[in-house]
Amino acid sequence: MVAADIPQTRRGGHETATILLLLVGGFILGVGWLAGVVMLWLSDVWSVRDKVLGTLVLPGGLVLPLYFAIGVGVYSGSGTSCLTQAGTMHCVTTGGEPTWEQILWIAFFVMLVALPILTAVRLARTSRRTVSA
């Protein structure tokens, strides 16, 4: 391990705010997440590896899964239309997705939610390390 990669201090309020901004700062027009990235790189608590991980693993934090859920939720609905002719009702269902596609979308969404949370947990754990200088 390179000396520059070794964290020198313990987590304080600044680092806790950094983790929160990386996780939910995207809801503040993305500016909160960007502020979290800047604070992450200015902190002496994390190694370069942790800083790269915090920057690149799902930029925007939990805001992307929310927008994704809203977009897919509107798109993936199905509809049924019925027509009555000569006393007989004929109904046709359109839209929807095959089960395998729904499973893939759900797995993708779970990954979008899990990655920022797991990254925040890792940053919180590594920031509690005490390293002798």
C-alpha positions as CSV (number, residue, x, y, z in Angstrom):
1,M,0.0,0.0,0.0
2,V,1.3,3.4,-0.9
3,A,1.7,5.9,1.9
4,A,-0.7,8.3,0.1
5,D,-3.4,5.6,0.2
6,I,-3.3,5.2,4.0
7,P,-6.1,7.2,5.8
8,Q,-4.7,9.5,8.4
9,T,-7.7,10.4,10.6
10,R,-11.0,9.1,11.9
11,R,-14.5,10.0,10.6
12,G,-16.1,13.1,12.0
13,G,-19.2,15.2,11.1
14,H,-17.6,16.2,7.7
15,E,-17.2,12.6,6.7
16,T,-20.7,11.6,7.8
17,A,-22.2,14.5,5.8
18,T,-20.1,13.3,2.8
19,I,-21.5,9.8,3.0
20,L,-25.1,11.2,3.2
21,L,-24.6,13.5,0.3
22,L,-23.2,10.7,-1.8
23,L,-26.2,8.6,-1.0
24,V,-29.1,11.1,-1.2
25,G,-27.5,14.3,-2.5
26,G,-28.7,13.7,-6.0
27,F,-32.2,14.7,-4.9
28,I,-30.9,18.2,-4.5
29,L,-30.8,18.7,-8.3
30,G,-27.6,16.6,-8.4
31,V,-25.6,19.4,-6.7
32,G,-25.7,17.7,-3.3
33,W,-24.1,14.6,-4.8
34,L,-21.5,16.7,-6.5
35,A,-20.7,18.4,-3.2
36,G,-20.4,15.0,-1.6
37,V,-17.8,13.9,-4.2
38,V,-15.8,17.1,-3.6
39,M,-15.9,16.5,0.1
40,L,-14.9,12.9,-0.4
41,W,-11.8,13.9,-2.3
42,L,-10.9,16.6,0.2
43,S,-11.1,14.3,3.2
44,D,-8.0,12.6,4.5
45,V,-10.0,9.7,6.0
46,W,-10.4,7.6,2.9
47,S,-7.8,6.0,0.6
48,V,-7.7,6.8,-3.1
49,R,-9.4,3.4,-3.8
50,D,-12.3,4.4,-1.6
51,K,-12.5,7.8,-3.2
52,V,-12.7,6.3,-6.7
53,L,-15.3,3.8,-5.5
54,G,-17.4,6.6,-3.9
55,T,-17.2,8.6,-7.1
56,L,-17.8,6.0,-9.8
57,V,-20.3,3.6,-8.2
58,L,-23.6,4.9,-9.4
59,P,-23.2,8.6,-9.6
60,G,-26.1,10.5,-8.2
61,G,-26.7,7.9,-5.4
62,L,-30.3,6.8,-4.9
63,V,-31.8,9.4,-7.3
64,L,-31.2,7.2,-10.4
65,P,-33.3,4.3,-9.1
66,L,-36.1,6.6,-8.3
67,Y,-36.2,8.1,-11.8
68,F,-35.8,4.7,-13.3
69,A,-38.7,3.3,-11.2
70,I,-41.0,6.2,-12.3
71,G,-40.1,5.9,-16.0
72,V,-40.4,2.1,-16.1
73,G,-43.5,2.1,-14.0
74,V,-45.3,4.4,-16.5
75,Y,-43.9,2.5,-19.5
76,S,-44.5,-1.1,-18.5
77,G,-48.2,-1.0,-17.8
78,S,-50.7,-3.0,-19.7
79,G,-54.2,-2.2,-20.9
80,T,-57.3,-4.1,-21.7
81,S,-60.0,-2.9,-24.2
82,C,-63.3,-4.6,-24.7
83,L,-65.7,-4.4,-27.6
84,T,-69.3,-5.7,-27.6
85,Q,-70.6,-7.0,-30.9
86,A,-73.8,-8.9,-31.4
87,G,-74.3,-9.4,-27.7
88,T,-70.8,-10.9,-27.3
89,M,-68.0,-9.1,-25.4
90,H,-64.5,-9.5,-26.8
91,C,-61.6,-8.3,-24.7
92,V,-58.0,-7.8,-25.8
93,T,-55.1,-7.2,-23.4
94,T,-52.1,-5.3,-24.8
95,G,-48.8,-4.2,-23.4
96,G,-47.0,-5.7,-20.5
97,E,-43.8,-7.7,-20.6
98,P,-42.9,-11.3,-20.5
99,T,-42.0,-12.6,-17.0
100,W,-38.3,-13.0,-17.8
101,E,-38.1,-9.3,-18.7
102,Q,-39.9,-8.3,-15.5
103,I,-37.4,-10.4,-13.5
104,L,-34.5,-8.7,-15.3
105,W,-36.0,-5.2,-14.7
106,I,-36.5,-6.0,-11.0
107,A,-32.9,-7.4,-10.7
108,F,-31.6,-4.3,-12.4
109,F,-33.6,-2.0,-10.1
110,V,-32.4,-3.9,-7.0
111,M,-28.8,-3.5,-8.2
112,L,-29.4,0.3,-8.7
113,V,-30.6,0.6,-5.1
114,A,-28.0,-1.8,-3.6
115,L,-24.9,-0.3,-5.1
116,P,-25.0,3.2,-3.6
117,I,-26.1,1.7,-0.2
118,L,-23.2,-0.8,-0.2
119,T,-20.8,1.9,-1.2
120,A,-22.0,4.1,1.6
121,V,-21.6,1.2,4.1
122,R,-18.1,0.6,2.9
123,L,-17.1,4.2,3.2
124,A,-18.6,4.3,6.7
125,R,-16.7,1.2,7.7
126,T,-13.4,2.2,6.3
127,S,-13.7,5.7,7.8
128,R,-13.8,4.1,11.3
129,R,-10.3,2.6,10.9
130,T,-7.6,4.0,13.1
131,V,-4.3,4.0,11.3
132,S,-1.1,4.9,13.1
133,A,0.8,7.6,11.2
